[in-house]
Amino acid sequence: MDHTDSVSTEPEFTGPELAEPYLREVLGTAGLAVEYVRAENNTLFRIGEDGAEIPVVDFAGGYGSVLLGHNHPAIVDRARELLAEGTPVHAQFSRHPYANRLASELNRIIHRELGTEEPYFAIFANTGAEAVEAAVKHAELDRGIRLAALQEELAVHRERAREAVASGTATVTADAYARLGSAAPAPGDGFDALAEELTRRNAEQLARPPLFLSLEGGFHGKLAASVQLTHNEAYRIPFKSLAAQARFVPRERPEALKEIYAQERRVVWDMTVSGGRVEVTEQAFPVFCAFLVEPIQGEGGIHVLSAEFAGEIQRFCEEIDCPVIIDEIQSGMGRTGTLLASSQIGLRGDYYTLAKTLGGGIAKTSVMLVREARYRKEFEIVHSSTFAKDSFSCHIALKVLELLEADGGSAYRRAAERGEALRAVLDSVRADFPEVVKDVRGKGLMLGLEFHDYSGSSSPNLRAAAMGGLFGYVLAGHLLHRHDIRTFPTASALSTLRFEPSLHLADTEISQLDLGLRDICAILRDHAGERLMGAPAH
């Protein structure tokens, strides 16, 4: 079918570039400033110089948003039905039964994968970063409520001790002050001085901002809070004063968990009465608000969390009562063969965030799920969104889940099978070009191919691209213009190309990628950067 007549015939806008002009300039440097006019299945179309459509195999897949393909017919039909029916998009602060159906269906699948019956309550949002922000806010609300309960407990214990001293059934000894490393006060001032000192010290701890844990290489968004949980300093440091701070845990180093805990652990001081004496004791202070984990780091270079390290994280967080937020925004929704990639490694979250494919490539929607044991109903009042939980996006998401679950979950099986076929080609390229390709990583249809460092290349073009942070983008530009393949490097590991195609990935498209990657590898092997289309001139 000829689609050229469906392309807009309006003259191209010739006004000044005002929509992120610098980004367009950077993309243009690598040959990626291309307009796509149509999309279907695993293909995007651009217009060539002769006015005809050029099909481009999409291995970027909307950064993981189109597992079911561009403009899936069943999803498009459902969208048309909803719009034709006049479905209410803006009916905030009312009953949303479709959102409840969506939450229930997500629970049904998650219960199957986790082997649990504990419900997860849903808070809907619009983007992945917003879902992370909602999880972070909820975790801090929960921590605040626990802190308030702790303060109340300390106050009750202090009053009991005061009453015991006043009635003569207990005394304050020098040992209580020694526990604090302080000298005992003058006779008669014992209890009040001790209570004042404990209150002062505890106030300092209670005023501390929350501290988050996140993995090195992790990416959780670029909003005010989520960017502080993202490891990439270029994204995080300019805004470090805006939000709570994080400690970044080295990947696959379980001993680092105890090291960080020892460095950051804090306590509050309590009073108890025992054997006729007022004693000073410690209670743990919940300094850690949450631990954010991606089962597969999308922007950090497609690093897969091992089951062993996942187990260490789970045990560590249970010991210190720190909730686990599992970021499945890029890895979830069936991309690795199950709804949750984390379920394959035995990791269970207190929170989950899902987005991207949840919207079927059409709706902009996301969800934050909180297990019942952690859920705070107060959050529903203090957090809201104008566009979240609307009828259109919820019904589209329900259609997505229906398609994933159809035929006994054949979409999950296809994601795993197509992923294995794609992985086989990437492994073959690495085996044939070990001096060029450093590693192949990932799972299912979320794979990455990492190249060796070319900042010391004899080719001025390759050297300039590597040192200027454009290496992966230049490779992507060559694949686009020479082989009609669309992909990008991962945002925080620019020597790693990502491959996140849809379930429609065909063997012919895998072969097309194989040819393109071998072309690139030959250029890199020969340090022939001048042969790369779009390579920066020396």
Stockholm file with secondary structure:
# STOCKHOLM 1.0

chainA/1-538         MDHTDSVSTEPEFTGPELAEPYLREVLGTAGLAVEYVRAENNTLFRIGEDGAEIPVVDFAGGYGSVLLGHNHPAIVDRARELLAEGTPVHAQFSRHPYANRLASELNRIIHRELGTEEPYFAIFANTGAEAVEAAVKHAELDRGIRLAALQEELAVHRERAREAVASGTATVTADAYARLGSAAPAPGDGFDALAEELTRRNAEQLARPPLFLSLEGGFHGKLAASVQLTHNEAYRIPFKSLAAQARFVPRERPEALKEIYAQERRVVWDMTVSGGRVEVTEQAFPVFCAFLVEPIQGEGGIHVLSAEFAGEIQRFCEEIDCPVIIDEIQSGMGRTGTLLASSQIGLRGDYYTLAKTLGGGIAKTSVMLVREARYRKEFEIVHSSTFAKDSFSCHIALKVLELLEADGGSAYRRAAERGEALRAVLDSVRADFPEVVKDVRGKGLMLGLEFHDYSGSSSPNLRAAAMGGLFGYVLAGHLLHRHDIRTFPTASALSTLRFEPSLHLADTEISQLDLGLRDICAILRDHAGERLMGAPAH
#=GR chainA/1-538 SS CCCGGGSCCSCCCCSCCCSSHHHHHHHHHTTCCCCEEEEEBTEEEEECTTSCEEEEEESSHHHHTCTTCBTCHHHHHHHHHHHHTTCCSCCCSSCCHHHHHHHHHHHHHHHHHHTCCCCEEEEEESSHHHHHHHHHHHHHHHHHHHHHHHHHHHHHHHHHHHHHHHHTSCEECHHHHHHHTCCCCCTTCHHHHHHHHHHHHHHHHHTCCCEEEEETTCCCCSSTTGGGGSCCHHHHGGGTTSSCEEEEECTTCTHHHHHHHHHHCEEEEEEEEETTEEEEEEEEECCEEEEEECSEETTTTSEECCHHHHHHHHHHHHHHTCCEEEECTTTTTTTTSSSCGGGGGTCCCSEEEECGGGGTTTSCCEEEEEETTTCCTTHHHHCCCSSTTCHHHHHHHHHHHHHHHHHHHHHHHHHHHHHHHHHHHHHHHHHHCTTTEEEEEEETTEEEEEECCCTTCSSHHHHHHHHTTCHHHHHHHHHHHHHCEECCEETTEEEEEEECCCTTCCHHHHHHHHHHHHHHHHHHHTTCGGGSTTCCCC
#=GC SS_cons         CCCGGGSCCSCCCCSCCCSSHHHHHHHHHTTCCCCEEEEEBTEEEEECTTSCEEEEEESSHHHHTCTTCBTCHHHHHHHHHHHHTTCCSCCCSSCCHHHHHHHHHHHHHHHHHHTCCCCEEEEEESSHHHHHHHHHHHHHHHHHHHHHHHHHHHHHHHHHHHHHHHHTSCEECHHHHHHHTCCCCCTTCHHHHHHHHHHHHHHHHHTCCCEEEEETTCCCCSSTTGGGGSCCHHHHGGGTTSSCEEEEECTTCTHHHHHHHHHHCEEEEEEEEETTEEEEEEEEECCEEEEEECSEETTTTSEECCHHHHHHHHHHHHHHTCCEEEECTTTTTTTTSSSCGGGGGTCCCSEEEECGGGGTTTSCCEEEEEETTTCCTTHHHHCCCSSTTCHHHHHHHHHHHHHHHHHHHHHHHHHHHHHHHHHHHHHHHHHHCTTTEEEEEEETTEEEEEECCCTTCSSHHHHHHHHTTCHHHHHHHHHHHHHCEECCEETTEEEEEEECCCTTCCHHHHHHHHHHHHHHHHHHHTTCGGGSTTCCCC
//
